[in-house]
């Protein structure tokens, strides 16, 4: 059975200027066979770490796992490359589908070299372009027996190219023993790529060479260490799955032999310069409404306090490839912000705030590993507590929840907190704000002691002091020299965000 997973046609207009340093994000590593034909312009091609000039009419047939990139030579120049990518195992019969057989792909590869080159004449160029057009129509229209038609057209094209390559004036390629061994190693790596435990030792044993020799040959031929090559191949496979399927990140991790989702994020971002979600969005058209729908659901269910459902929706959003930061900011924190505004306007009360905060925290726990992996930082850091002599904590806890709902990191010191403890924590934890709560008029004066203690420690120019509680007023704030007073928890959270900027 043929599908677009096994046959793809693409045309690339290269405007990236060639430099001496080739980054992986500009190259393609693919376990399928590719026929690349330069149809217009001139530039540079890089195959297994070797740059050479290329021009219209050049054809490169690349075997399994061979890294390749095409580049413009200077700004303003364009290089157009048409590529036919296919999986011989699904389209060709034996022996043409067997990489170890001399007849593989109708003999388009010479010896053990993993790629072939030829300068096409006008007749063979016309054969290639006509076949490309026919394949495009077959894959698009899918008329009766279209699978058989695709197989037949690719087979005929390979036969034509194989004949032409052996007759044409071809580029000299060093058929060294190193080439043969590394080419075989590439095929083995491609075949076993889904195995997360694949090792240099295992591949070397299969080729009857020592691991040290294979490592040396791999570095010499490909320009990459063996481990780097395997990682790049897996990232390339992940790119293709992100581009052509709707598989979740976990499913892609399993198919590509990667360790887990967090390490997948880390490796993908390292090589591609973006998250898997960002890559998927840049490569294929998604229904924006579908993406926003789950974000809105998360926000709405945070407001309703449905903790279990929020947890499930966050996991579902992660599986769909949405970035952790979008889930956090547009889903969880946005929902909590709505509750904060409603609380400020007396539209909801303490019980609603408590259940909403619990739901938000359930979602954050699911996100934490990915947020850490992405290096997401809190918008600021605050230490909070009820002052010494006062054991009331309901108001303090509400403020803490509201602040966390704004993306702040909150160090909760609890109740009956001494002035020295506030200041010491702020210094040790690098807090930007100290928040003091009091419900009793007899403990209000401790807030003034906190201000004096901060002055004595020399941190008043770096750390702001906020106060609040039922008996506290703004005139009292001015009397003791604190920085901010707020009447309610939601206002306190807003003020803390501003102080942390």
Secondary structure, 3 states (H helix, E strand, C coil): CCCCCCEEEEEEEECCECCCCCCHHHCECCCCEEEEEEEEEEEEEEECCEEEEEECCEEEEECCCCCEEEEECCCCCCEEEEEEEECHHHHCCCCCCCCCCCCHHHHCCCCCCCEEEEECCHHHHHHHHHHHHHHHHHHHHCCCCHHHHHHHHHHHHHHHHHHHHHHCCCCCCCCCHHHHHHHHHHHHHHHCCCCCCCCHHHHHHHHCCCHHHHHHHHHHHHCCCHHHHHHHHHHHHHHHHHHHCCCCHHHHHHHCCCCCHHHHHHHHHHHHCCCHHHHHHHHCCCCHHHHHHHHHHHHHHHHHCCHHHHHHHHHHHHHCCCCHHHHHHHHHHHHHHHHHHHHHCCCCCHHHHHHHHHHHHHHHHHHHHHHHHCCCCCCCEEEEEEECCCCCCHHHHHHHHHHHHCCCEEEECCCCECHHHHHHHHHHCCCCEEEEECCCHHHCHHHHHHHHHHHHHCCCCCCEEEEECCCCCHHHHHHHCCCEECCCHHHHHHHHHHHHC
